[in-house]
Amino acid sequence: MGFRRLYRRLDLQPDRAVVRSTLVRKCEFKGIAVPTYAALTDRPERAAIEEEWEQMLAHQLPTCPPFAEFRQ
C-alpha cells in the first residue's frame, strides 16, 4: 500500500519506526541521503511545486488536498 493511502487511512496508524527504517533502507539502496524536513522545505523548487501542486496532482488523486494542508 502506497504512502498516499496510508496518509488517508487514519485507522491504520502506521508504525513510524517501520516507515522510517523503510525510508532509510530505500535511500541507502539508491545511494542518496535521507531527506530532512528542512531539506525538503528549504528547496528553491518549493515555490514552483506550490504553484503547480494542483495541476500536477489533481488528475492522480480523488481529491487533491491544498498544498498548505499537505505540508502540515
C-alpha positions as CSV (number, residue, x, y, z in Angstrom):
1,M,0.0,0.0,0.0
2,G,1.5,3.3,-1.0
3,F,2.0,6.3,1.3
4,R,-0.8,8.1,-0.4
5,R,-3.2,5.5,1.0
6,L,-1.6,5.4,4.4
7,Y,-1.9,9.2,4.6
8,R,-5.7,8.9,4.1
9,R,-6.2,5.8,6.2
10,L,-6.3,7.1,9.8
11,D,-7.4,3.7,11.0
12,L,-4.1,2.1,10.0
13,Q,-1.9,4.2,12.3
14,P,1.4,3.1,10.6
15,D,4.3,2.4,12.9
16,R,6.6,5.4,12.5
17,A,9.7,3.3,13.2
18,V,8.9,0.9,10.4
19,V,8.2,3.8,8.0
20,R,11.4,5.5,9.0
21,S,13.5,2.3,8.7
22,T,12.0,1.6,5.3
23,L,12.9,5.1,4.1
24,V,16.4,4.7,5.4
25,R,16.9,1.4,3.6
26,K,15.4,2.8,0.4
27,C,17.7,5.8,0.5
28,E,20.8,3.6,1.2
29,F,19.8,1.4,-1.8
30,K,19.5,4.4,-4.0
31,G,22.7,6.0,-2.7
32,I,21.0,9.2,-1.5
33,A,20.8,11.0,1.8
34,V,17.7,10.5,3.9
35,P,15.8,13.8,3.4
36,T,15.1,16.0,6.4
37,Y,12.1,18.3,6.8
38,A,14.4,21.3,6.5
39,A,16.0,20.0,3.3
40,L,12.5,19.5,1.7
41,T,11.0,22.8,2.8
42,D,14.1,25.0,2.0
43,R,14.5,23.8,-1.6
44,P,14.4,26.5,-4.3
45,E,11.9,24.3,-6.2
46,R,9.3,24.6,-3.4
47,A,7.7,27.8,-4.8
48,A,7.3,26.2,-8.2
49,I,5.8,23.0,-6.7
50,E,3.4,25.0,-4.6
51,E,2.3,27.0,-7.7
52,E,1.8,23.8,-9.8
53,W,0.6,21.5,-7.0
54,E,-3.0,21.0,-8.2
55,Q,-2.1,20.9,-11.9
56,M,0.5,18.1,-11.2
57,L,-1.6,16.0,-8.9
58,A,-5.4,16.7,-9.4
59,H,-5.6,14.0,-12.2
60,Q,-3.9,11.4,-10.0
61,L,-6.0,11.8,-6.8
62,P,-9.7,11.5,-6.0
63,T,-9.3,14.8,-4.1
64,C,-6.2,16.9,-4.1
65,P,-5.5,18.5,-0.7
66,P,-4.4,22.1,-0.7
67,F,-0.6,22.4,-0.6
68,A,-0.6,24.1,2.8
69,E,-2.7,21.3,4.3
70,F,-0.5,18.6,2.9
71,R,2.6,20.4,4.0
72,Q,1.4,20.4,7.6
